[in-house]
Amino acid sequence: MNRVFLQTACFACLLALMAMPGFTAAQDTPEVPAPIAEFIADLPDYADAEAIQTALLDAGENWVELAGAFTRLAGQPGDFSEEDYANMVWLVSTAPHLDRLELTEDILVANLTLANAAADARGYDRSSDFFRRYVLNYRLDEEPVTNWRGELMVRYLPDQEHQASNELAIASVVLNVANGFTEYDRGYYGNLADPVSVDNARAGTGREFALLTAAVLRAQGFGTRFVRENRTGMSWVEVYNGDPVDYDQAAWIPVYPNAPRRSGDPGFVAEECDGRVTVITAGDAFGREQVTARYSPVCGFIPRFKQYGESDTEFEHWSVTAWADGYYVALDDLGYPLGELDYPTGLAEDETVYYLGAPGDYRFQCGVRYPGAVVHVQARDFSAEPGGLVELEIDLDSPADLPLSALKERSVDWTEPGEDDTPLEMGTFLYLVVDDGEPSVRARGLLEHYMAVQSIDFNELRLDTVDETDAAFLREQLKVKDNDALPVVVLVVDGETRLYRRGFDLNIADWVSRALRDQD
């Protein structure tokens, strides 16, 4: 979605919130507007007031619509239970921000009512995560927020003959949706149409075709989710056909709108994707998970990063691409989680393994941005074999041929050591000369790694507190002057000054690492 649009929408939302009575901009946490505070105070005892308040504040002026849904539920205790109330809280709390700006009371209540009817008809547990994620959820992909469930339920209600089993009912629905539908390539980027509009037109892209099919099946009470293959963009649907209470992750049936009679055959995906699958995800607008192994042999992939000789588990600036029709396609879906549960927060293992369709050729890329608009990009091509495991070791240290502009702040005054700057001690010594000012504190944090390296004698000194002997050493041998811009960093290796830098430098750790590497 257009970033400018998102920023404009968020800014408009903020203006609307500021206009509400009781808003106070001077605090880090704004005061809850009086109307919302009054509504929260009147909530039933069993309500999750904190979650509801957070959602209402995020909804801006549309908070009234969300609040109206809770009021209707609490005002009809004979029709709605505390469990229904909790499900409504989950729905508005999990909904993306932009959805909260568009959801209406009627959409929320009608959606819950029909989802409950589906649960009663098919035996779903209304308190389960499965019910919430695959039956109650009102949006399947990136389509607009609309009230499609009731309309599609009536249009595609299976006849009595096909209601004898789930398989027959699913097949009947899919064939009816596909009957007379025209699939086309849009040829340009544009917003998705909502399911009812796609059905009215009886035409749409392959993605919209799959979206409509998933919506119709969910409207008939089936647990459904939207599926896509990353490289080709092929889209289809998975329908749950397992125990309605004891969730079975393996009980999802693939349904292909463009080839209804191939439904149930996972091998059809590879055929449609030119014989090659990369990354497949399943889910909806609330979240997705990787399910590649359900449709293709896979190969594990583990990237490991290190900097200054230690593992860097926080580095995120990397990607994997796949060759497709003359160009590389970024496999953005590789970032979605993989685990035993749907919508997991991550793997329980210490190390994350990513899975790619195999066999296949891929390219790994990562990049580090330095000052002076300098970017260091590394690329590795690799092949994925079925059942294999590719492990890449990536060194993030700055390369030796990086220009000086990339290794220093432009405002920093720096000098190379002179020929007479030669302390007599042998070994590796790193000196950090500091004061109690803020730049010195930051420099110390950047060099913390070297404090723990046993082969390096790390020394932190202050010009105003050292004794006469240390003061003489600093001034005469390390050439640190009283008027130097602190901090000063000096690296001495076997009696040779390898590095002398004065003033705060954001990339000082790179300088030290580079000097140590040069000694090897």
C-alpha positions in Angstrom: 0.0 0.0 0.0 1.2 3.5 -0.8 3.4 4.8 2.1 2.2 8.4 1.6 -1.4 7.2 1.9 -0.6 5.3 5.1 1.1 8.4 6.6 -1.8 10.6 5.6 -4.3 8.2 7.1 -2.4 8.0 10.3 -2.0 11.7 10.5 -5.7 12.2 9.9 -6.4 9.7 12.7 -4.2 11.6 15.0 -5.9 14.9 14.3 -9.3 13.3 14.9 -8.1 12.0 18.2 -6.6 15.4 19.2 -10.0 17.0 18.5 -11.8 14.7 21.0 -12.5 16.1 24.5 -9.9 15.3 27.0 -7.0 14.8 24.7 -3.7 16.1 26.2 -0.7 16.3 23.9 1.8 17.4 26.5 2.1 13.9 28.0 4.0 10.9 26.7 0.8 8.9 27.2 -2.2 11.0 26.1 -5.2 11.2 28.4 -8.0 9.0 27.4 -10.8 11.2 25.8 -13.8 11.5 28.1 -16.3 9.7 25.9 -14.0 6.7 25.6 -13.2 6.8 29.3 -17.0 6.8 30.1 -17.6 3.9 27.8 -14.7 1.8 29.3 -16.1 2.6 32.8 -19.5 1.1 31.9 -18.1 -2.2 30.5 -19.2 -5.5 32.0 -16.9 -7.0 34.7 -15.9 -9.8 32.3 -14.7 -7.5 29.6 -11.0 -7.0 28.8 -11.1 -3.2 29.4 -7.4 -2.6 28.6 -7.6 -4.4 25.2 -10.8 -2.6 24.2 -9.5 0.8 25.2 -6.3 0.3 23.2 -8.4 -0.6 20.1 -10.8 2.3 20.5 -8.0 4.8 20.9 -6.4 3.4 17.7 -9.6 3.7 15.8 -9.7 7.5 15.9 -13.2 8.9 15.1 -14.3 5.4 14.2 -14.1 4.3 17.8 -17.9 4.8 18.0 -18.5 2.0 15.5 -16.3 -0.5 17.5 -17.9 0.5 20.8 -21.3 0.1 19.3 -20.5 -3.6 18.5 -19.7 -4.2 22.2 -22.8 -2.4 23.3 -25.0 -4.6 21.2 -23.4 -7.8 22.5 -23.7 -6.7 26.1 -27.3 -5.5 25.6 -28.5 -8.8 24.2 -27.3 -11.4 26.8 -29.9 -13.9 25.5 -28.3 -13.9 22.0 -24.6 -13.3 22.9 -22.5 -14.9 25.6 -19.3 -13.8 27.5 -17.5 -16.1 25.0 -18.9 -14.0 22.1 -17.7 -10.9 23.9 -14.2 -12.3 24.2 -14.2 -13.2 20.5 -15.2 -9.7 19.6 -12.3 -8.4 21.7 -9.9 -10.7 19.9 -11.3 -9.5 16.5 -10.9 -5.7 17.1 -7.6 -6.2 19.0 -6.0 -8.3 16.3 -7.3 -6.3 13.4 -4.7 -4.2 11.6 -4.8 -0.4 12.3 -6.3 0.6 9.0 -9.1 -1.9 9.5 -10.1 -0.3 12.7 -10.7 2.9 10.8 -13.2 1.2 8.5 -14.9 -1.5 10.5 -18.5 -0.8 11.4 -20.8 -2.1 14.1 -23.0 -3.9 11.5 -20.0 -5.7 9.9 -18.6 -6.8 13.3 -21.9 -8.1 14.7 -23.2 -9.7 11.5 -19.8 -11.4 11.0 -19.9 -12.8 14.6 -23.5 -14.0 14.2 -22.8 -15.9 11.0 -19.6 -17.3 12.3 -21.4 -18.6 15.4 -24.0 -20.3 13.1 -21.2 -22.0 11.2 -19.7 -23.2 14.5 -23.0 -24.7 15.5 -23.5 -26.4 12.2 -20.1 -27.9 11.9 -19.2 -28.4 15.5 -16.4 -25.9 15.9 -15.3 -24.8 19.4 -16.0 -21.1 19.6 -13.4 -20.6 22.2 -10.6 -22.1 20.1 -7.9 -20.2 18.2 -8.9 -22.2 15.1 -12.4 -20.8 15.2 -11.1 -17.2 15.6 -8.5 -17.4 12.9 -10.2 -19.4 10.2 -14.0 -19.0 10.7 -14.6 -15.7 12.6 -12.0 -13.6 10.7 -13.6 -11.1 8.3 -10.7 -10.6 5.9 -8.7 -13.1 3.8 -6.1 -11.1 1.9 -5.6 -7.4 1.2 -9.2 -6.7 0.0 -11.3 -3.8 1.4 -13.2 -4.3 4.6 -16.8 -5.2 3.6 -19.8 -7.2 4.9 -19.5 -10.1 2.4 -20.3 -13.1 4.5 -24.1 -12.9 4.5 -24.4 -12.2 0.7 -22.1 -15.0 -0.3 -23.7 -17.5 2.1 -27.1 -17.0 0.4 -25.7 -17.0 -3.2 -23.8 -20.3 -2.9 -25.7 -22.4 -0.4 -25.1 -26.0 -1.5 -28.2 -28.0 -2.4 -29.4 -30.9 -0.2 -27.7 -33.5 -2.4 -24.2 -32.1 -1.9 -24.5 -31.5 1.9 -24.1 -35.2 2.6 -20.4 -34.8 3.2 -17.8 -32.0 3.5 -16.0 -33.2 0.4 -19.2 -33.0 -1.8 -20.2 -29.7 -0.3 -16.7 -28.2 -0.9 -16.6 -29.5 -4.5 -20.1 -28.2 -5.2 -19.2 -24.7 -3.9 -16.0 -24.5 -5.9 -17.5 -25.6 -9.1 -20.3 -23.1 -8.8 -17.8 -20.3 -8.1 -15.7 -21.3 -11.1 -18.7 -21.6 -13.5 -18.6 -18.8 -16.0 -15.7 -17.0 -14.2 -13.2 -15.2 -16.4 -9.6 -15.0 -15.1 -7.4 -12.3 -16.5 -4.0 -10.6 -15.9 -4.5 -7.0 -14.8 -1.1 -5.9 -16.2 -0.7 -3.1 -13.7 -0.6 -2.7 -9.9 -3.9 -2.0 -8.3 -6.1 -2.6 -5.3 -7.9 -5.8 -4.8 -11.7 -5.8 -5.3 -13.9 -7.1 -2.4 -15.3 -10.6 -2.8 -18.9 -9.6 -3.6 -17.7 -7.1 -6.3 -15.5 -9.8 -7.9 -18.5 -12.2 -7.9 -20.8 -9.6 -9.4 -18.3 -9.0 -12.2 -17.7 -12.7 -12.7 -14.1 -11.8 -13.6 -10.9 -11.0 -11.8 -7.2 -11.8 -11.4 -6.1 -15.2 -10.2 -5.6 -13.7 -6.8 -9.1 -12.3 -6.7 -10.4 -15.6 -8.0 -8.8 -17.4 -5.1 -10.0 -14.7 -2.7 -13.6 -15.1 -3.8 -13.4 -18.9 -3.5 -12.0 -18.6 0.0 -14.7 -16.1 1.0 -17.5 -18.2 -0.4 -16.3 -21.3 1.4 -15.9 -19.4 4.7 -19.4 -18.0 4.2 -20.6 -21.6 4.0 -19.0 -22.3 7.4 -15.8 -24.0 6.4 -12.5 -23.0 8.0 -10.5 -21.5 5.1 -7.3 -19.7 4.4 -5.7 -18.0 1.4 -2.5 -19.6 -0.1 0.1 -18.3 -2.5 3.4 -19.3 -4.0 6.0 -16.5 -3.8 7.9 -16.7 -7.1 5.0 -16.9 -9.5 2.2 -15.4 -7.4 0.0 -18.4 -8.0 -2.9 -18.2 -5.5 -5.3 -20.9 -4.3 -7.3 -21.9 -1.1 -7.0 -24.4 1.7 -10.1 -25.8 3.3 -10.1 -27.5 6.7 -11.5 -31.0 6.6 -10.4 -32.4 10.0 -11.8 -32.8 13.5 -13.8 -29.6 14.3 -12.6 -29.6 17.9 -9.2 -31.3 18.0 -7.3 -29.3 15.5 -5.2 -31.3 13.0 -2.7 -29.1 11.1 -2.4 -31.8 8.4 -6.1 -31.8 7.6 -6.1 -28.9 5.1 -7.3 -29.7 1.6 -5.9 -27.6 -1.3 -8.6 -26.2 -3.5 -7.7 -24.7 -7.0 -10.3 -22.3 -8.3 -8.9 -22.5 -11.8 -8.8 -26.3 -11.8 -11.5 -27.5 -9.4 -11.1 -31.2 -10.4 -7.4 -31.1 -9.3 -8.3 -30.0 -5.8 -6.8 -32.2 -3.2 -3.6 -32.8 -5.2 -0.6 -30.9 -3.8 1.4 -31.8 -6.9 -0.7 -29.5 -9.1 1.1 -26.5 -7.7 4.5 -27.5 -9.1 2.9 -28.1 -12.5 1.4 -24.6 -12.5 4.7 -23.1 -11.3 6.7 -24.4 -14.2 7.9 -27.4 -12.2 9.4 -25.4 -9.4 8.1 -24.2 -6.0 10.0 -21.7 -3.9 8.1 -20.5 -0.8 4.4 -21.1 0.0 2.5 -19.4 2.7 -1.1 -19.8 4.0 -3.2 -17.5 6.2 -5.1 -14.3 5.8 -4.8 -10.6 6.5 -4.2 -11.1 10.2 -1.1 -13.4 9.7 0.5 -16.1 7.6 2.7 -19.1 8.0 5.0 -21.1 5.7 3.6 -24.4 4.4 6.1 -25.1 1.6 6.8 -28.6 2.7 3.2 -29.5 2.1 3.6 -29.0 -1.7 7.3 -29.7 -2.5 10.4 -31.3 -1.2 12.4 -28.7 0.7 15.9 -27.7 1.6 16.9 -26.1 4.8 18.7 -22.7 4.7 20.6 -21.1 7.6 22.4 -17.8 7.3 24.9 -17.0 10.1 26.3 -13.6 10.6 29.4 -12.5 12.6 31.1 -9.2 13.3 34.3 -8.6 15.1 34.7 -12.3 15.5 31.4 -12.8 17.3 28.0 -14.1 16.3 25.5 -11.4 15.3 22.0 -12.8 15.8 20.3 -9.4 15.3 21.3 -8.7 11.7 18.2 -8.5 9.5 19.3 -6.8 6.3 19.4 -9.8 4.0 17.2 -11.5 1.4 16.9 -14.6 -0.8 15.8 -14.3 -4.4 14.9 -16.9 -7.0 15.5 -16.8 -10.7 12.3 -16.4 -12.7 11.9 -15.7 -16.4 15.0 -13.6 -16.8 15.1 -11.8 -13.5 15.4 -12.5 -9.8 12.2 -12.4 -7.6 12.6 -11.5 -4.0 11.2 -14.2 -1.7 9.6 -11.8 0.8 7.4 -14.6 2.2 10.5 -16.4 3.6 10.1 -14.0 6.5 6.8 -15.5 7.7 7.1 -17.9 10.6 7.2 -21.6 10.5 6.2 -23.9 13.3 3.9 -26.5 14.7 1.1 -24.0 15.3 -0.5 -21.6 12.9 0.4 -17.9 13.4 3.3 -18.9 15.6 5.6 -16.2 17.1 8.7 -18.2 16.1 10.5 -21.4 16.4 11.3 -23.0 19.8 14.8 -24.1 18.6 17.8 -21.9 19.3 18.5 -21.4 15.5 15.9 -20.6 12.9 15.9 -22.8 9.8 14.3 -21.4 6.7 12.9 -23.9 4.1 13.0 -23.4 0.3 11.4 -25.5 -2.4 13.9 -28.0 -3.9 15.6 -28.5 -6.2 16.2 -24.9 -7.2 18.8 -22.2 -7.6 18.8 -19.2 -5.3 20.8 -16.0 -4.6 21.5 -14.7 -1.1 22.2 -11.0 -0.6 23.0 -8.9 2.4 24.1 -5.3 2.8 25.6 -2.8 5.3 25.3 0.9 4.8 28.2 3.1 5.8 28.6 6.9 6.1 29.2 8.8 2.9 26.4 6.9 1.0 28.7 3.8 0.8 27.0 0.4 0.7 28.7 -2.9 1.0 26.6 -5.7 -0.6 27.5 -9.4 -0.5 25.9 -12.0 -2.7 26.2 -15.8 -2.7 24.5 -18.1 -5.2 23.5 -21.5 -3.9 21.6 -24.6 -5.0 18.9 -26.2 -2.8 18.7 -30.0 -3.0 15.7 -32.0 -1.6 16.4 -32.9 2.1 19.6 -30.8 2.1 20.8 -28.1 4.4 22.6 -25.0 3.1 24.6 -23.1 5.8 26.1 -19.7 4.9 28.7 -18.0 7.1 28.7 -14.2 6.5 31.4 -11.9 7.8 30.0 -8.4 8.3 33.3 -6.7 9.1 34.1 -3.8 6.7 36.2 -4.9 3.8 39.8 -3.7 3.6 39.2 -1.8 0.3 36.3 0.3 1.7 37.0 4.0 1.1 37.9 6.2 4.1 34.7 8.1 3.7 32.8 5.0 4.7 34.8 4.4 7.9 34.6 7.8 9.6 32.2 10.6 10.3 33.0 13.5 8.0 33.2 16.0 10.9 35.9 13.9 12.8 39.5 15.3 12.8 41.8 12.3 12.5 45.5 11.7 11.9 47.7 8.7 11.1 50.4 7.9 13.7 53.9 9.2 13.0 57.1 7.2 12.9 58.2 8.1 16.4 54.9 6.9 18.0 56.3 3.6 19.1 55.6 2.3 22.7 58.1 -0.3 23.7 55.7 -2.9 25.1 54.9 -6.1 23.2 51.4 -7.5 22.8 48.1 -5.9 21.7 46.9 -2.9 23.7 43.8 -0.9 23.1 43.6 2.5 24.9 40.4 4.5 25.3 41.0 8.0 26.7 37.8 9.6 27.9 36.1 12.2 30.0 32.7 12.0 31.6 30.9 13.5 28.6 28.3 11.9 26.4 30.5 11.1 23.3 32.9 9.1 25.6 30.0 7.1 26.9 28.9 6.2 23.4 32.5 5.3 22.4 32.9 3.0 25.3 29.7 1.2 24.3 31.0 0.7 20.7 34.2 -0.9 22.0 32.6 -3.2 24.7 33.4 -6.2 22.6 37.1 -5.7 22.9 37.0 -5.4 26.6 36.2 -9.1 26.8 38.8 -10.3 24.2 41.5 -12.0 26.2 44.2 -11.4 23.6 43.7 -7.6 23.9 44.8 -5.6 26.9 42.0 -3.0 27.1 42.8 0.2 29.1 40.3 3.0 29.8 42.1 6.2 31.0 41.2 9.8 31.9 43.6 12.7 31.5 42.3 14.4 34.6 42.7 11.5 37.0 45.8 9.5 35.9 49.0 9.6 37.9 52.2 11.3 36.6 53.6 8.1 35.1 50.4 7.3 33.1 50.1 11.0 32.2 53.6 11.0 30.8 52.9 7.7 28.9 49.8 9.2 27.3 51.4 12.4 26.3 54.9 11.2 25.3 54.3 7.8 23.8 50.6 7.8 22.8 50.8 11.5 21.8 47.5 12.3 23.5 47.2 16.1 24.1 45.3 18.0 26.7 43.3 19.7 24.0 42.5 16.6 22.1 38.8 16.1 21.2 37.8 13.2 23.4 37.4 10.3 23.2 40.8 9.2 21.8 41.3 5.6 20.7 44.8 4.2 20.3 45.7 0.6 19.2 49.2 -0.6 19.8 50.4 -4.0 18.5 53.8 -5.3 19.5 55.2 -1.8 20.0 53.7 -0.4 16.8 50.9 2.2 16.8 48.3 0.7 14.4 45.5 3.2 15.0 45.2 6.7 16.4 41.8 8.4 16.3 40.5 11.4 18.2 36.9 12.5 18.5 33.7 10.4 18.5 33.5 8.1 15.6 30.4 6.0 15.0 32.4 3.3 13.2 35.3 3.1 15.6 34.8 -0.7 16.0 35.2 -1.1 12.3 38.5 0.8 12.5 39.8 -1.4 15.3 38.7 -4.6 13.5 40.3 -3.4 10.3 43.6 -2.6 12.0 43.6 -6.0 13.8 42.9 -7.8 10.5 45.7 -6.0 8.8 48.1 -7.3 11.3 47.2 -10.9 10.4 
